[in-house]
Amino acid sequence: MRNALELDCFKGARVIAGHDGLDRIITGVNVMEVPDILPWVKENELLLTTGFSIKDDKDAQERLIPELAARGLAALGFKPKRYVDTIPEAMVEEANTQAFPIIEIPLSISHSQLLQGVYAELVVRQASLLRKTAKTHEAIMAVLLNGGGLLEIVSTLEEVVGNPVALFDTNGDLLTQSPGVQDLANSFSSLQFGTSKYRRQRYRPVRTFIETESGRVRVTMAPAIASNRVHGEIVVWESRRELAPLDVNAIETAASLVTLVILNQIAVRSVESRYCNEFLYDWLAGEFGSKEELIHRGSLVGWKLSESYFLMILDHDRAAEPSEQYGPVSEEIRMGKEACQQAITRILTARKDKYLLGDRGSHLVLLVQTSPALDDTTVKETAEEIAALVHKEVSRHCEEASVSIGIGRFYRDILEIPRCFCEAKKAVSIGRMLKGPGAITHFDNLGVYRLLHLIPDEQELAGFASETVAALLDYDAQYGTDLLSTLQAYFRCNGNVSKMARELFAHYNTVTYRLERIEAITGMSLNDPEQRLDLQIGLKIAMLRELS
């Protein structure tokens, strides 16, 4: 509106109220000569009136300005003298309150002059904007066509908008920056990228203020989006000059090109990952007969295998069992795996650890290089430390993801990695069963489950469970009781009936009765240490079989 007042068609017009709103944008002009104009007005319009339709309606005069301001109009051009001597004082007061400009139009200026003048200027500005937009688009596109990457895109964008530019990933980690950003690195922590849910819901540039060493600075943040998914965030610091609408268009263009580059990188990594995964799962399946053959095959996919690795599996808790099948997974599992990959990259890069990462189905397989000279205890502690760091980082950056981690024993010979993989699978499954979602479990900490895992005869295990606790399972299923849980509580509480009663929220006599029923149904005595041990082992076998 401020610029519009400089046009020839507004010569003699003056602002009588709402001076603080003169920076409102005009995109069109409308004329009000009927009382019910509101359904036909649009945001950012300049509304012209002689006041004829409301000259005798004081209520309508008082309501008009708040309603126009609420609909986001640019201003009200009021031409008095013909039907209304002066602009009503109530409208002037409300316009000052709402910061909504009222422009007094001289009687000599017709509405058609104003319409023609404003629309002529809008056409000129739009044509200029289109030319500048095309020029900006060509400049940024040239970077991509000439083989430039993310660094070249943000550097060119800095030249176009005249302000420092940086590109971050969806977790707020810096991907690249233009030369002018170096002095603003201390302000990175002030940038609020929001939660993953917030990122998914915001698909347009936003402007906000952050604190820097030199003071408060406005920043514009624009997401790089494809298929309703945010892949990165362009940030522009308005430290040199305020951005114009054309600059925001340039930022959006750059964001689109950034998306293309990132998607291309993802596609390349996906192909490379497929070949690496094929090799990794051949390795985990024990397909290589010698260390030399294994090292040679690894070199073909770019992996330089050292002598020793420890291994862990990171599995999404939404998967009933670690899945090794190729093919699409749910969006929730995909996001969880992506959060794990990013967390692993950040943590192990910071630790300067060398690692290999495989991806299949619902889980990731992480192998971290370590020295064969280290003792088993040190390697175990290191593996558990890394697992805890990754788990914490995933929870921090992806609230929706719930991941369990299983760690295998450390074997110095790389030909023993398949054995370590099997142990990690058991650890993640049994750990989740015993501790619930989000468990971190080392195979060495599985206790008697390690021994049960080594028994190859499934029929023998099934027979032992049948002889001990199968009758309880059948009884619970037939009568809707929960005696199996009572037996589990018995072992957790070391046979302390009072403690069991508190844990089960049951009366002491009720718990005693349940234990008598357990002895009667199983035919085994809880006072006999051998039979008590059989029942406990039978319970663990039953839990393993349920897991399987």
C-alpha positions as CSV (number, residue, x, y, z in Angstrom):
1,M,0.0,0.0,0.0
2,R,2.9,2.4,0.8
3,N,4.2,2.0,-2.8
4,A,0.8,2.3,-4.3
5,L,0.3,5.8,-2.8
6,E,3.2,6.9,-5.0
7,L,1.3,6.1,-8.2
8,D,-0.1,9.0,-10.2
9,C,-3.7,7.7,-9.8
10,F,-3.4,8.3,-6.0
11,K,-2.3,12.0,-6.4
12,G,-4.1,14.0,-3.7
13,A,-5.0,10.9,-1.6
14,R,-4.0,10.9,2.1
15,V,-3.8,8.3,4.9
16,I,-6.1,9.2,7.7
17,A,-5.8,6.1,9.8
18,G,-3.9,2.8,10.2
19,H,-0.5,4.1,9.3
20,D,1.2,1.1,10.9
21,G,-0.4,-1.2,8.3
22,L,0.9,0.5,5.1
23,D,3.2,-2.4,4.4
24,R,0.2,-4.7,3.6
25,I,0.4,-6.3,0.2
26,I,-2.0,-5.4,-2.7
27,T,-2.8,-8.1,-5.2
28,G,-6.1,-6.7,-6.5
29,V,-8.8,-4.0,-6.2
30,N,-12.5,-4.3,-5.4
31,V,-15.4,-1.9,-5.2
32,M,-18.0,-1.8,-2.4
33,E,-21.4,-0.3,-3.2
34,V,-23.6,-3.0,-1.5
35,P,-23.9,-3.6,2.3
36,D,-23.1,-7.3,2.1
37,I,-19.7,-7.0,0.3
38,L,-17.8,-9.3,2.6
39,P,-18.6,-12.6,0.8
40,W,-17.0,-11.2,-2.3
41,V,-13.8,-9.7,-1.0
42,K,-10.4,-11.5,-1.0
43,E,-7.2,-11.3,0.9
44,N,-4.8,-8.6,0.0
45,E,-7.4,-6.6,-2.0
46,L,-7.7,-2.8,-1.8
47,L,-11.4,-2.1,-1.3
48,L,-12.9,1.2,-2.7
49,T,-16.1,2.8,-1.5
50,T,-18.0,6.1,-1.4
51,G,-19.8,4.9,1.8
52,F,-23.2,5.0,0.1
53,S,-24.2,1.5,1.2
54,I,-23.5,2.2,4.9
55,K,-24.1,5.9,5.2
56,D,-27.2,5.5,7.5
57,D,-26.1,2.3,9.3
58,K,-23.8,3.1,12.3
59,D,-23.6,-0.6,13.3
60,A,-22.3,-1.5,9.8
61,Q,-19.8,1.3,9.9
62,E,-18.4,0.0,13.3
63,R,-18.3,-3.6,12.0
64,L,-16.7,-2.9,8.6
65,I,-13.0,-2.3,9.6
66,P,-12.6,-5.3,12.0
67,E,-14.2,-7.6,9.4
68,L,-12.0,-6.3,6.6
69,A,-8.9,-6.7,8.8
70,A,-9.9,-10.2,9.8
71,R,-10.1,-11.2,6.1
72,G,-6.7,-9.9,5.4
73,L,-7.5,-7.0,3.0
74,A,-4.8,-4.5,2.2
75,A,-6.7,-1.2,2.9
76,L,-9.9,0.7,2.5
77,G,-10.0,3.6,-0.1
78,F,-12.8,5.9,1.1
79,K,-14.2,8.7,-1.1
80,P,-16.2,11.1,1.1
81,K,-18.1,14.3,0.2
82,R,-20.6,12.8,-2.2
83,Y,-22.8,10.6,0.1
84,V,-20.9,10.9,3.4
85,D,-19.4,14.3,4.4
86,T,-16.6,12.8,6.5
87,I,-15.2,9.4,7.2
88,P,-17.0,8.2,10.4
89,E,-14.9,8.6,13.5
90,A,-15.7,5.1,14.7
91,M,-14.1,3.7,11.6
92,V,-11.0,5.9,12.0
93,E,-10.5,4.7,15.6
94,E,-11.0,1.1,14.7
95,A,-8.6,1.4,11.8
96,N,-5.8,2.7,14.1
97,T,-6.5,-0.1,16.6
98,Q,-6.3,-2.7,13.8
99,A,-3.4,-1.1,12.0
100,F,-5.6,-1.2,8.9
101,P,-5.1,1.8,6.5
102,I,-7.9,4.0,5.5
103,I,-7.0,6.2,2.5
104,E,-9.1,9.3,1.8
105,I,-9.6,9.5,-2.0
106,P,-10.2,13.0,-3.5
107,L,-13.6,13.4,-5.1
108,S,-11.9,14.2,-8.4
109,I,-10.4,10.7,-8.7
110,S,-12.8,8.1,-10.2
111,H,-12.8,4.4,-9.2
112,S,-11.9,3.5,-12.8
113,Q,-8.8,5.6,-12.6
114,L,-7.7,3.8,-9.4
115,L,-8.6,0.4,-10.9
116,Q,-6.6,1.0,-14.1
117,G,-3.6,2.5,-12.3
118,V,-3.3,-0.2,-9.7
119,Y,-3.8,-3.1,-12.1
120,A,-1.3,-1.6,-14.6
121,E,1.3,-1.4,-11.9
122,L,0.5,-5.0,-10.8
123,V,1.0,-6.2,-14.4
124,V,4.3,-4.4,-14.7
125,R,5.5,-5.8,-11.4
126,Q,4.4,-9.3,-12.2
127,A,6.1,-9.2,-15.6
128,S,9.3,-8.0,-13.9
129,L,9.0,-10.7,-11.3
130,L,8.6,-13.3,-13.9
131,R,11.7,-12.1,-15.8
132,K,13.7,-12.0,-12.6
133,T,12.4,-15.4,-11.5
134,A,13.3,-17.0,-14.9
135,K,16.8,-15.4,-14.7
136,T,17.2,-16.7,-11.1
137,H,15.9,-20.2,-12.1
138,E,18.3,-20.3,-15.1
139,A,21.3,-19.3,-12.8
140,I,20.5,-22.0,-10.3
141,M,19.7,-24.6,-12.9
142,A,23.0,-23.9,-14.7
143,V,24.8,-25.1,-11.6
144,L,23.0,-28.5,-11.8
145,L,23.4,-28.8,-15.5
146,N,27.1,-28.2,-15.2
147,G,27.5,-31.0,-12.7
148,G,27.4,-28.9,-9.6
149,G,26.4,-30.4,-6.2
150,L,24.9,-29.1,-3.0
151,L,27.8,-26.8,-2.2
152,E,27.5,-25.1,-5.6
153,I,23.8,-24.7,-5.3
154,V,24.0,-22.9,-1.9
155,S,26.9,-20.8,-3.1
156,T,24.9,-19.6,-6.1
157,L,21.9,-19.0,-3.9
158,E,24.0,-16.8,-1.7
159,E,25.0,-14.7,-4.8
160,V,21.3,-14.4,-5.8
161,V,19.8,-13.4,-2.5
162,G,22.8,-11.6,-1.1
163,N,22.8,-13.4,2.2
164,P,24.6,-16.4,3.7
165,V,23.0,-19.8,3.0
166,A,23.4,-23.3,4.6
167,L,21.8,-26.7,4.1
168,F,20.9,-29.0,6.9
169,D,19.5,-32.5,7.0
170,T,16.2,-33.4,8.7
171,N,18.0,-33.8,12.1
172,G,19.6,-30.3,11.9
173,D,23.1,-31.6,11.0
174,L,25.0,-29.4,8.6
175,L,25.3,-30.8,5.1
176,T,27.0,-27.8,3.4
177,Q,27.3,-24.1,3.6
178,S,28.1,-21.0,1.5
179,P,31.3,-19.1,2.3
180,G,29.4,-16.4,4.1
181,V,28.0,-18.7,6.8
182,Q,31.3,-19.2,8.6
183,D,30.8,-16.2,10.9
184,L,27.3,-17.5,11.8
185,A,28.2,-21.0,12.8
186,N,27.6,-20.3,16.5
187,S,23.9,-19.7,15.7
188,F,23.3,-23.2,14.3
189,S,22.1,-24.4,17.7
190,S,19.4,-21.7,17.8
191,L,17.7,-23.1,14.7
192,Q,14.6,-25.0,15.6
193,F,13.9,-27.7,13.0
194,G,11.1,-29.1,15.2
195,T,10.1,-32.7,15.7
196,S,9.8,-35.2,12.9
197,K,6.0,-34.7,13.1
198,Y,6.4,-30.9,12.7
199,R,8.7,-31.4,9.7
200,R,6.2,-33.6,7.9
201,Q,3.5,-31.0,8.4
202,R,5.4,-28.0,7.1
203,Y,5.9,-27.7,3.4
204,R,6.4,-24.0,2.8
205,P,9.2,-21.5,3.7
206,V,8.9,-19.9,7.2
207,R,10.6,-16.8,8.5
208,T,11.7,-16.4,12.1
209,F,14.3,-14.7,14.3
210,I,17.3,-16.2,16.0
211,E,20.1,-14.8,18.2
212,T,23.6,-14.5,16.9
213,E,26.8,-12.9,18.3
214,S,26.0,-9.7,16.4
215,G,22.4,-9.6,17.6
216,R,18.9,-10.8,16.5
217,V,18.7,-11.9,12.9
218,R,15.8,-13.0,10.8
219,V,16.2,-16.3,9.0
220,T,14.2,-17.9,6.3
221,M,13.9,-21.7,6.3
222,A,12.7,-23.7,3.3
223,P,12.3,-27.5,3.2
224,A,13.5,-29.6,0.3
225,I,10.5,-31.9,-0.3
226,A,9.6,-34.8,-2.6
227,S,6.5,-37.0,-2.3
228,N,5.4,-35.2,0.9
229,R,8.7,-36.1,2.5
230,V,11.3,-33.6,3.8
231,H,14.9,-34.4,2.8
232,G,16.6,-31.3,4.0
233,E,16.3,-27.7,5.0
234,I,17.7,-24.6,3.4
235,V,18.4,-21.8,5.8
236,V,19.1,-18.2,4.8
237,W,20.4,-15.6,7.3
238,E,19.1,-12.1,6.5
239,S,22.2,-10.6,8.0
240,R,23.1,-8.3,5.0
241,R,19.7,-7.3,3.6
242,E,16.0,-8.1,4.0
243,L,14.7,-10.7,1.6
244,A,12.2,-9.6,-1.1
245,P,9.4,-11.9,-2.4
246,L,11.6,-12.7,-5.4
247,D,14.3,-13.9,-3.1
248,V,11.9,-16.3,-1.4
249,N,11.0,-17.7,-4.9
250,A,14.7,-18.2,-5.6
251,I,15.0,-20.1,-2.3
252,E,12.1,-22.3,-3.2
253,T,13.7,-23.0,-6.6
254,A,17.0,-23.9,-4.9
255,A,15.1,-26.2,-2.5
256,S,13.6,-28.1,-5.4
257,L,17.1,-28.6,-7.0
258,V,18.5,-29.6,-3.7
259,T,15.8,-32.3,-3.5
260,L,16.8,-33.5,-7.0
261,V,20.5,-33.8,-5.9
262,I,19.6,-35.5,-2.6
263,L,17.2,-38.0,-4.4
264,N,20.0,-38.8,-6.9
265,Q,22.4,-39.4,-4.0
266,I,19.8,-41.7,-2.4
267,A,19.3,-43.6,-5.6
268,V,23.0,-44.1,-6.1
269,R,23.4,-45.2,-2.4
270,S,20.4,-47.6,-2.8
271,V,22.1,-49.4,-5.7
272,E,25.4,-49.5,-3.9
273,S,23.6,-50.7,-0.8
274,R,21.9,-53.5,-2.7
275,Y,25.2,-55.0,-3.8
276,C,26.8,-54.5,-0.4
277,N,23.8,-56.2,1.3
278,E,24.0,-59.1,-1.1
279,F,27.6,-59.6,-0.1
280,L,27.0,-59.0,3.6
281,Y,24.2,-61.6,3.8
282,D,26.3,-64.1,1.9
283,W,28.9,-63.5,4.6
284,L,26.4,-63.8,7.4
285,A,25.1,-67.1,5.8
286,G,28.6,-68.6,5.9
287,E,28.9,-68.8,2.1
288,F,32.7,-68.2,2.0
289,G,35.1,-71.1,2.6
290,S,38.2,-69.1,3.2
291,K,39.3,-65.8,4.6
292,E,41.0,-64.9,1.3
293,E,37.8,-65.4,-0.7
294,L,35.9,-63.3,1.8
295,I,38.3,-60.4,1.7
296,H,38.4,-60.5,-2.1
297,R,34.6,-60.5,-2.4
298,G,34.5,-57.6,0.1
299,S,36.9,-55.6,-2.0
300,L,34.6,-55.9,-5.0
301,V,31.9,-53.8,-3.2
302,G,34.4,-51.4,-1.7
303,W,34.8,-53.0,1.7
304,K,38.3,-53.4,3.0
305,L,37.8,-56.1,5.7
306,S,40.1,-56.0,8.7
307,E,40.8,-58.9,10.9
308,S,38.1,-58.3,13.6
309,Y,34.6,-56.9,14.1
310,F,31.9,-57.0,16.7
311,L,28.3,-57.2,15.5
312,M,24.9,-55.9,16.6
313,I,21.4,-56.0,15.1
314,L,19.1,-53.0,15.4
315,D,15.5,-54.1,14.9
316,H,12.3,-52.1,14.8
317,D,9.9,-53.2,17.6
318,R,7.0,-53.1,15.2
319,A,8.4,-56.1,13.5
320,A,7.3,-59.3,15.3
321,E,10.7,-60.9,14.5
322,P,13.8,-59.6,12.7
323,S,13.0,-59.9,9.0
324,E,15.6,-60.5,6.4
325,Q,13.3,-60.3,3.4
326,Y,13.8,-57.7,0.7
327,G,10.9,-55.6,-0.4
328,P,8.9,-52.6,0.9
329,V,8.4,-52.1,4.6
330,S,5.9,-49.9,6.4
331,E,6.5,-46.2,6.6
332,E,7.0,-46.4,10.3
333,I,9.7,-49.1,10.0
334,R,11.4,-47.2,7.2
335,M,11.6,-44.0,9.3
336,G,12.9,-46.0,12.3
337,K,15.7,-47.6,10.2
338,E,16.5,-44.2,8.7
339,A,16.8,-42.7,12.1
340,C,19.1,-45.6,13.1
341,Q,21.3,-45.1,10.1
342,Q,21.7,-41.4,10.8
343,A,22.4,-42.0,14.4
344,I,25.1,-44.6,13.6
345,T,26.7,-42.2,11.1
346,R,26.8,-39.3,13.6
347,I,28.1,-41.4,16.6
348,L,30.7,-43.6,14.9
349,T,32.0,-40.7,12.8
350,A,32.5,-38.7,15.9
351,R,34.2,-41.7,17.5
352,K,36.3,-42.1,14.4
353,D,35.3,-45.8,14.3
354,K,35.3,-47.7,11.0
355,Y,32.2,-49.7,10.4
356,L,30.0,-51.7,8.0
357,L,26.3,-51.3,7.8
358,G,23.8,-53.7,6.2
359,D,20.1,-53.1,5.7
360,R,17.5,-55.7,5.0
361,G,13.8,-56.1,6.0
362,S,13.1,-54.7,9.4
363,H,16.6,-54.5,10.7
364,L,20.1,-53.1,10.3
365,V,23.3,-55.1,10.9
366,L,26.2,-53.1,12.2
367,L,29.8,-54.4,12.2
368,V,32.3,-52.2,14.0
369,Q,36.0,-52.7,13.4
370,T,38.1,-53.4,16.5
371,S,41.5,-54.6,17.3
372,P,41.9,-58.4,17.8
373,A,44.3,-57.6,20.6
374,L,41.5,-56.3,22.8
375,D,40.1,-58.6,25.5
376,D,36.5,-59.8,25.3
377,T,35.3,-57.7,28.2
378,T,36.6,-54.4,26.8
379,V,35.0,-55.2,23.4
380,K,31.7,-56.1,25.1
381,E,31.7,-52.8,27.1
382,T,32.4,-50.8,23.9
383,A,29.6,-52.5,22.0
384,E,27.1,-51.9,24.8
385,E,28.3,-48.2,25.0
386,I,27.7,-47.7,21.2
387,A,24.4,-49.5,21.4
388,A,23.2,-47.2,24.2
389,L,24.4,-44.0,22.4
390,V,22.6,-45.1,19.2
391,H,19.4,-45.9,21.0
392,K,19.4,-42.6,22.8
393,E,20.1,-40.7,19.6
394,V,17.3,-42.5,17.7
395,S,14.8,-41.7,20.5
396,R,15.9,-38.0,20.5
397,H,15.4,-37.5,16.7
398,C,12.5,-39.8,15.9
399,E,10.0,-40.0,18.7
400,E,7.9,-42.6,16.8
401,A,10.7,-45.1,16.4
402,S,11.1,-47.9,19.0
403,V,14.2,-50.0,18.3
404,S,15.7,-53.1,20.2
405,I,19.3,-54.0,19.8
406,G,21.0,-57.4,20.1
407,I,24.7,-57.8,20.4
408,G,26.6,-61.0,19.5
409,R,29.8,-62.3,21.1
410,F,33.2,-61.0,19.9
411,Y,35.0,-63.5,17.6
412,R,38.4,-62.4,16.2
413,D,38.2,-64.5,13.1
414,I,36.0,-62.8,10.4
415,L,34.8,-66.3,9.3
416,E,33.1,-66.5,12.7
417,I,30.8,-63.5,12.0
418,P,27.9,-65.8,10.9
419,R,28.0,-67.3,14.4
420,C,28.0,-63.8,15.9
421,F,25.0,-62.9,13.7
422,C,22.9,-65.8,14.9
423,E,23.7,-64.8,18.5
424,A,22.7,-61.2,17.9
425,K,19.4,-62.3,16.4
426,K,18.7,-64.4,19.5
427,A,19.7,-61.6,21.8
428,V,17.4,-59.0,20.1
429,S,14.4,-61.4,20.1
430,I,14.8,-62.8,23.6
431,G,15.8,-59.5,25.0
432,R,12.7,-57.9,23.6
433,M,10.6,-60.7,25.0
434,L,12.1,-60.5,28.5
435,K,12.5,-56.7,28.8
436,G,10.0,-55.3,26.4
437,P,10.4,-52.9,23.4
438,G,13.6,-50.8,23.3
439,A,15.8,-53.5,24.9
440,I,19.6,-53.6,24.5
441,T,20.8,-57.2,25.1
442,H,24.2,-58.8,24.8
443,F,24.1,-62.6,24.1
444,D,26.3,-63.2,27.1
445,N,23.6,-61.7,29.3
446,L,20.9,-64.2,28.3
447,G,21.7,-66.7,31.1
448,V,20.2,-70.1,30.7
449,Y,18.6,-69.1,27.4
450,R,22.2,-69.3,25.9
451,L,22.2,-73.0,26.7
452,L,18.7,-73.7,25.5
453,H,19.6,-71.9,22.3
454,L,22.4,-74.5,21.7
455,I,20.1,-77.5,21.9
456,P,19.4,-78.6,18.2
457,D,16.7,-81.1,19.0
458,E,13.4,-79.1,18.8
459,Q,11.3,-82.2,19.6
460,E,13.3,-82.8,22.8
461,L,12.7,-79.2,23.9
462,A,9.0,-79.5,23.1
463,G,8.8,-82.7,25.0
464,F,10.3,-81.2,28.1
465,A,7.9,-78.3,28.0
466,S,5.0,-80.7,27.5
467,E,6.0,-82.7,30.6
468,T,6.3,-79.6,32.8
469,V,4.1,-76.6,31.9
470,A,2.0,-77.7,28.9
471,A,-0.8,-78.8,31.3
472,L,-0.9,-75.3,32.8
473,L,-1.1,-73.7,29.3
474,D,-4.0,-75.9,28.4
475,Y,-5.8,-75.2,31.7
476,D,-5.4,-71.4,31.3
477,A,-6.7,-71.7,27.7
478,Q,-9.7,-73.8,28.7
479,Y,-10.8,-71.9,31.8
480,G,-9.5,-68.4,31.2
481,T,-7.2,-68.5,34.2
482,D,-3.7,-67.1,34.4
483,L,-1.8,-69.7,36.4
484,L,1.2,-69.5,34.1
485,S,1.7,-65.9,35.1
486,T,1.3,-66.9,38.8
487,L,4.1,-69.5,38.3
488,Q,6.4,-66.9,36.7
489,A,5.7,-64.5,39.7
490,Y,6.6,-67.4,42.0
491,F,10.1,-67.6,40.5
492,R,10.5,-63.8,40.3
493,C,9.7,-63.5,44.0
494,N,11.7,-66.5,45.1
495,G,8.6,-68.2,46.4
496,N,7.7,-65.3,48.8
497,V,3.9,-65.5,48.8
498,S,3.4,-62.1,50.5
499,K,5.6,-60.4,47.8
500,M,3.7,-62.3,45.1
501,A,0.3,-61.1,46.5
502,R,1.5,-57.5,46.3
503,E,2.8,-57.9,42.8
504,L,-0.3,-59.7,41.5
505,F,-2.7,-57.4,43.4
506,A,-4.3,-60.5,44.9
507,H,-5.1,-61.7,48.5
508,Y,-2.5,-64.0,50.2
509,N,-5.0,-66.8,50.4
510,T,-5.8,-66.5,46.7
511,V,-2.1,-66.8,45.8
512,T,-1.8,-69.8,48.0
513,Y,-4.8,-71.5,46.4
514,R,-3.3,-70.8,42.9
515,L,0.0,-72.4,43.8
516,E,-1.9,-75.5,45.1
517,R,-3.7,-75.7,41.8
518,I,-0.4,-75.4,39.9
519,E,1.0,-78.4,41.8
520,A,-2.2,-80.4,41.3
521,I,-2.3,-79.7,37.5
522,T,1.4,-80.2,36.8
523,G,1.8,-83.1,39.3
524,M,5.0,-81.5,40.5
525,S,5.9,-80.1,43.9
526,L,7.2,-76.6,44.4
527,N,8.9,-77.8,47.5
528,D,11.0,-80.3,45.6
529,P,14.2,-78.4,44.3
530,E,14.6,-80.7,41.3
531,Q,11.0,-80.5,40.2
532,R,11.0,-76.7,40.9
533,L,14.0,-76.4,38.6
534,D,12.2,-78.5,35.9
535,L,9.3,-76.2,36.1
536,Q,11.5,-73.1,35.7
537,I,13.3,-74.5,32.7
538,G,10.0,-75.6,31.2
539,L,8.7,-72.1,31.5
540,K,11.8,-70.7,29.7
541,I,11.4,-73.3,26.9
542,A,7.8,-72.4,26.6
543,M,8.7,-68.7,26.2
544,L,11.3,-69.6,23.6
545,R,8.8,-71.7,21.7
546,E,6.2,-68.9,21.8
547,L,8.9,-66.5,20.4
548,S,9.7,-69.0,17.6
